[in-house]
């Protein structure tokens, strides 16, 4: 079989992976999606209780909708906001179903390489296909591919609590008391774990804000519940986002609701706290110690929501050119670096920015962002449209990237807030009315919202 007759392997049956497959099908190319989980959107289903802050109008890929149309599928109301459960049930699973045997479940990719060549060998890298090494219930398997699109995401690689990017001393031993996901407080067992307890929430992103809103509601109903909110940055600054200036109204609403939860008095804020140690007390509490020696009063539970990172361990034989800071494709990294980019400056990008030294290999979706936050489904859909066009040899379509991302209403990257030379009275980091124009008025939802 010639290379041109081989399938393009897509790793991951999440939003970006299934969209990539839809574009491949639309262009008449062979697609094979390998999903480690038992269903489509397996990672999305793990945050089934969380509502996205992108509406349905921004969560359905055009090629996917075209593929679904003959089945009688109806797009949900465009101005409503689904939960993770809704997104997986009403879109991702139907999309995977219509692709039939192009999607394989229970197929965990454990390695990708160039056939017959390790990463050192130059000869044949442009002509030999890629090999995808898979672990299934039936045993190991090797699949030969014309190209590979890695849309495996970052959900299974959360950042640790430790302030230096590694687990804090004692963190692994306290794993039973530390969670790394937004808890589902509608689950009776989960709710009982946190009700009436003293809880640390560490993090400043949308997941952390979502958790603050949830725990604030719990504290209103369950006496004795109190949250200690740990921020690594030296001040709260624009942590609550752009408010009315955010062009995703639900994202702005999340910040307002989190600010209200803090103001209600059930949440205390500790800034400049970079956790270095977690000590377990004989009576069961946890004591966190910061880099500067500060120690928190004992807490019962910790929820570390400090972001995610890509798992690159199984790509050791693939030639990658990644930014040393973000672990994102080198050409993409300057566009998404949270230390420098601000409202609306995540410029359109596609195959050109995602291209790697390994011919026919692309990182897309959340994984393409490396350690950078705030990835939107719209970004992934435009990425895969451009990448598939490049694989099809349609250079004009690959280079035509028209994505315009909604502005956050926040000016200044996260790294600015630890800059001792920054003028604290400057407008960099203003919570509202910054360099971005106000968003269209929108009704706030009482449901939880988070990044999509």
C-alpha positions in Angstrom: 0.0 0.0 0.0 1.4 3.4 -1.0 1.6 6.2 1.5 -1.2 8.1 -0.2 -3.5 5.1 0.4 -2.8 5.1 4.2 -5.2 6.8 6.7 -4.5 10.0 8.5 -4.5 9.0 12.1 -6.2 11.4 14.5 -5.4 10.9 18.2 -8.3 11.7 20.4 -12.1 11.7 19.8 -12.6 15.1 21.5 -13.9 18.3 19.9 -10.7 19.1 17.9 -10.0 15.4 17.0 -13.5 14.7 15.7 -13.5 18.0 13.8 -10.3 17.0 12.1 -11.8 13.7 11.1 -14.9 15.5 9.7 -12.7 17.7 7.5 -10.7 14.7 6.3 -14.0 12.9 5.4 -15.2 16.1 3.7 -12.1 16.1 1.5 -12.4 12.4 0.6 -9.4 11.4 2.7 -9.1 8.3 4.8 -9.4 9.1 8.5 -8.9 6.9 11.6 -9.6 8.3 15.0 -8.0 6.5 18.0 -9.6 7.2 21.3 -8.3 5.8 24.6 -11.6 6.1 26.3 -14.8 4.0 25.8 -16.8 6.9 24.3 -16.4 10.1 22.3 -15.5 13.1 24.4 -14.2 11.0 27.3 -12.4 13.9 28.8 -15.2 16.3 28.3 -17.5 13.9 30.1 -15.3 14.1 33.2 -16.3 17.8 33.6 -19.9 17.0 32.7 -21.3 19.2 35.4 -19.5 22.4 34.2 -21.1 24.8 31.8 -19.1 26.2 29.0 -18.8 29.9 28.4 -19.0 29.5 24.7 -22.5 29.2 23.3 -23.6 26.4 20.9 -23.0 28.7 18.0 -19.3 28.5 18.6 -19.1 24.8 19.5 -20.1 23.0 16.3 -17.6 22.7 13.5 -18.9 23.5 10.0 -17.6 20.2 8.4 -19.0 18.2 11.3 -22.4 19.8 10.9 -22.3 19.0 7.2 -21.5 15.3 8.1 -24.3 15.2 10.6 -27.0 16.9 8.5 -28.1 13.7 6.6 -28.8 11.9 9.8 -31.5 14.4 10.9 -29.3 15.9 13.6 -30.5 19.4 14.7 -28.1 22.0 16.0 -29.0 23.1 19.5 -30.2 26.6 20.1 -27.3 28.8 19.1 -27.5 31.2 22.0 -27.6 28.6 24.8 -24.6 27.4 26.8 -24.2 23.6 27.2 -22.6 21.7 30.0 -19.8 19.2 29.3 -22.5 16.5 29.5 -24.6 18.3 26.9 -21.7 18.9 24.5 -20.7 15.2 24.6 -24.2 13.8 24.4 -25.7 16.1 21.8 -22.8 16.7 19.5 -19.6 14.8 20.1 -21.1 11.3 20.3 -23.5 11.7 17.4 -20.6 13.0 15.3 -18.5 10.0 16.3 -21.4 7.7 15.6 -21.9 8.9 12.1 -18.2 8.2 11.3 -18.8 4.5 12.2 -15.6 2.4 12.2 -13.5 5.4 11.5 -13.5 5.9 15.2 -11.9 3.2 17.4 -12.4 3.2 21.2 -10.2 1.7 23.8 -7.1 2.4 21.6 -4.5 4.2 23.7 -1.6 5.6 21.7 1.7 4.9 23.4 4.1 6.0 20.7 4.5 7.6 17.3 7.6 7.2 15.1 8.8 7.2 11.5 8.7 3.6 10.1 12.0 1.9 10.4 13.8 5.0 11.6 14.5 6.5 15.0 14.6 10.3 15.4 18.3 10.5 14.6 18.0 9.1 11.1 17.5 11.7 8.3 17.1 9.3 5.3 13.6 8.5 4.4 11.8 10.9 6.7 10.0 12.5 3.7 9.0 9.3 2.0 8.4 6.7 4.8 5.0 6.7 6.6 4.5 7.2 10.3 3.8 4.4 12.7 1.4 4.7 15.5 1.9 2.3 18.4 -1.4 1.4 20.2 -2.3 -0.5 23.3 -5.7 -2.2 23.2 -7.6 -4.8 25.2 -6.5 -7.4 22.7 -2.8 -6.4 23.0 -0.3 -4.1 21.2 -0.9 -3.0 17.6 1.1 -0.9 15.2 -0.8 1.2 12.6 0.9 2.7 9.6 -0.3 6.3 8.8 0.2 8.8 6.0 0.1 11.6 8.7 -0.8 12.0 12.3 -2.9 14.8 14.0 -2.4 14.7 17.7 -5.5 16.1 19.3 -5.1 14.2 22.6 -5.5 17.3 24.8 -4.0 18.0 28.2 -6.8 16.9 30.5 -4.9 13.9 31.9 -1.8 16.0 32.8 -2.9 18.6 35.4 -0.2 20.8 36.9 0.7 20.1 40.5 0.1 22.2 43.5 3.8 22.9 43.9 4.8 26.4 43.1 7.8 25.5 41.0 6.0 23.2 38.6 6.9 20.0 40.4 4.8 18.3 43.2 5.4 20.1 46.5 7.1 18.1 49.3 4.5 15.8 50.7 2.0 16.4 47.9 2.0 12.9 46.5 1.5 11.5 50.0 -1.5 13.7 50.5 -3.1 12.8 47.2 -6.2 11.5 48.9 -7.0 15.0 50.1 -6.0 16.9 47.0 -8.2 17.2 43.9 -7.1 18.6 40.6 -10.5 19.1 38.9 -13.5 21.3 39.6 -15.7 19.1 42.0 -19.2 18.2 41.1 -21.1 19.5 44.2 -24.4 18.1 42.9 -23.0 14.6 43.6 -24.0 13.7 47.1 -20.8 11.9 47.9 -18.6 14.7 46.6 -20.7 17.3 48.4 -20.3 15.5 51.7 -16.5 15.5 51.2 -16.4 19.3 51.2 -19.5 20.4 53.3 -18.6 22.1 56.5 -14.9 21.9 55.7 -12.0 24.3 55.4 -10.9 24.1 51.8 -7.9 25.5 49.8 -8.5 26.4 46.2 -5.2 27.1 44.4 -5.2 28.8 41.0 -6.3 32.0 39.2 -7.8 30.7 36.0 -11.4 30.0 34.9 -11.5 26.6 36.6 -10.5 28.2 39.9 -13.1 30.9 39.5 -15.7 28.2 38.7 -14.7 26.4 41.9 -15.0 29.5 44.0 -18.5 30.1 42.8 -19.5 26.5 43.5 -17.9 26.5 47.0 -19.4 29.9 47.7 -22.8 28.4 47.1 -22.0 25.5 49.3 -20.9 27.7 52.1 -24.3 29.5 52.0 -26.0 26.2 52.6 -23.5 24.3 54.8 -22.4 26.1 57.9 -18.7 25.9 58.7 -17.6 25.7 55.0 -14.8 28.2 54.3 -12.5 28.5 51.3 -8.9 29.8 51.4 -8.1 31.0 47.9 -4.4 30.8 47.1 -2.9 33.0 44.4 0.7 32.7 43.3 0.6 36.3 41.9 1.3 39.1 44.3 -2.1 40.8 44.0 -5.6 39.9 42.8 -5.3 42.3 39.8 -7.5 41.3 36.9 -8.0 37.7 38.1 -11.8 38.2 37.9 -11.5 39.0 34.2 -12.9 41.7 32.0 -16.4 41.9 33.2 -18.6 43.8 30.8 -15.7 44.3 28.4 -15.4 40.5 27.8 -16.8 39.6 24.3 -17.8 36.2 25.7 -20.5 37.5 28.1 -20.7 34.2 30.1 -17.0 34.4 30.7 -17.4 38.0 32.0 -20.3 36.8 34.1 -18.1 34.1 35.7 -15.7 36.7 36.9 -18.4 38.8 38.4 -20.0 35.9 40.2 -16.6 34.8 41.6 -15.9 38.3 42.8 -19.3 38.3 44.5 -18.6 35.0 46.1 -15.4 36.4 47.6 -17.1 39.5 48.8 -19.8 37.4 50.6 -17.2 36.5 53.2 -17.0 32.8 52.8 -13.7 33.0 50.9 -10.5 34.5 52.2 -7.7 35.4 49.8 -3.9 34.7 50.3 -1.7 36.3 47.6 1.9 35.6 46.7 1.7 32.0 48.0 3.8 29.5 46.1 3.3 26.1 47.8 6.5 24.3 48.6 5.4 21.7 51.2 2.2 19.9 52.3 2.4 18.4 55.8 -0.2 16.0 57.2 -1.2 16.4 60.8 -1.8 13.4 63.1 -5.4 14.5 63.5 -5.9 14.6 59.7 -5.5 18.2 58.6 -3.1 19.5 56.0 -0.7 22.4 56.5 0.6 24.2 53.4 3.9 26.1 53.5 4.9 28.8 51.0 8.3 29.5 49.5 8.6 32.5 51.8 8.0 30.4 54.9 4.4 31.3 55.5 2.2 28.5 56.8 -1.5 28.3 56.4 -3.8 27.2 59.3 -4.8 23.6 58.9 -7.2 22.8 56.1 -9.3 19.7 55.4 -9.2 19.5 51.6 -7.2 21.1 48.7 -8.4 21.7 45.2 -5.4 22.5 43.0 -6.5 24.2 39.7 -3.2 25.4 38.4 -3.6 24.5 34.7 -2.5 21.7 32.5 0.5 20.6 30.5 1.0 18.4 27.4 2.1 14.8 27.8 5.0 14.6 25.3 6.5 11.3 26.7 5.1 9.1 23.9 6.4 11.5 21.2 10.1 10.9 22.0 10.8 9.6 18.5 9.1 12.5 16.7 11.1 15.6 15.8 9.3 18.5 17.5 10.2 22.1 17.5 8.6 23.5 20.7 8.9 26.7 22.6 11.1 26.1 25.6 8.7 28.0 27.9 5.2 27.0 26.8 6.0 23.6 25.2 3.8 24.8 22.3 4.9 24.9 18.6 7.6 27.5 18.4 5.8 29.6 15.8 2.6 29.6 17.8 4.0 30.3 21.2 4.6 34.1 20.8 0.9 34.5 19.9 -0.4 32.8 23.0 2.2 33.5 25.7 0.3 34.6 28.8 3.2 36.6 30.0 2.9 39.0 27.1 -0.3 38.7 25.0 -3.4 40.7 26.0 -7.0 41.2 24.9 -7.6 40.2 21.3 -4.0 39.6 20.4 -4.1 35.9 19.9 -3.8 36.2 16.2 -5.3 33.8 13.7 -3.2 30.7 13.1 -3.2 27.4 11.3 -1.0 24.8 9.6 1.9 27.2 9.1 2.3 27.9 12.9 1.6 24.3 13.8 4.0 22.8 11.3 6.7 20.5 12.8 10.1 19.3 11.6 8.5 15.8 11.4 6.7 15.7 8.0 3.0 15.0 8.3 2.8 15.4 12.1 0.8 18.2 13.8 -0.2 19.1 17.3 -3.7 20.6 17.4 -6.3 21.6 20.0 -5.5 22.1 23.7 -2.2 20.2 23.3 -1.0 22.7 20.7 -1.2 25.4 23.4 1.2 23.6 25.6 1.0 25.2 29.0 -0.9 28.3 27.8 -4.4 28.8 29.1 -7.7 29.9 27.7 -8.1 27.7 24.6 -11.4 28.0 22.8 -13.2 25.4 20.6 -13.2 27.9 17.8 -9.4 27.9 17.8 -9.3 24.1 17.5 -11.8 24.0 14.7 -9.9 26.6 12.6 -6.6 24.8 13.3 -7.8 21.5 12.0 -9.5 23.0 9.0 -6.1 24.6 8.0 -4.1 21.4 8.8 -6.3 19.1 6.8 -6.2 21.5 3.9 -2.4 21.4 4.1 -2.4 17.6 4.1 -4.7 17.6 1.1 -2.2 19.9 -0.8 -4.7 22.8 -0.8 -2.1 25.5 0.1 -4.5 28.4 -0.5 -7.1 27.1 1.9 -4.4 26.2 4.5 -3.1 29.7 4.4 -6.5 31.3 4.6 -7.1 31.6 8.3 -10.0 33.9 9.2 -10.5 33.2 12.9 -11.3 36.2 15.1 -11.2 35.3 18.8 -13.5 37.0 21.3 -11.6 39.6 23.4 -11.3 39.0 27.1 -11.6 42.7 28.1 -8.4 42.2 30.2 -5.1 43.9 29.2 -1.8 42.4 30.2 -0.5 38.9 30.6 -0.5 37.0 33.9 3.2 37.4 34.2 2.9 41.2 34.6 1.4 40.9 38.0 4.6 39.6 39.5 6.7 42.3 37.9 8.0 44.5 40.8 8.7 47.3 38.4 5.2 47.6 37.1 3.2 50.7 38.2 0.3 49.3 40.3 -1.8 52.3 39.4 -1.4 51.9 35.6 -4.3 50.6 33.6 -2.5 47.4 32.7 -4.7 44.7 34.3 -7.7 46.9 34.8 -10.7 44.7 35.6 -13.1 46.5 33.2 -13.1 49.2 30.6 -9.5 48.4 29.5 -8.2 48.4 26.0 -11.0 46.3 24.7 -14.5 47.6 23.9 -17.5 46.5 25.9 -19.3 43.4 25.0 -22.9 43.3 23.9 -25.2 43.1 26.9 -26.1 39.6 28.0 -28.1 37.9 30.7 -26.0 36.1 33.3 -26.7 32.5 33.9 -26.9 31.0 37.3 -25.1 27.9 36.1 -21.4 27.3 36.3 -19.3 28.5 33.3 -15.8 27.7 32.3 -13.4 27.7 29.5 -14.3 25.7 26.4 
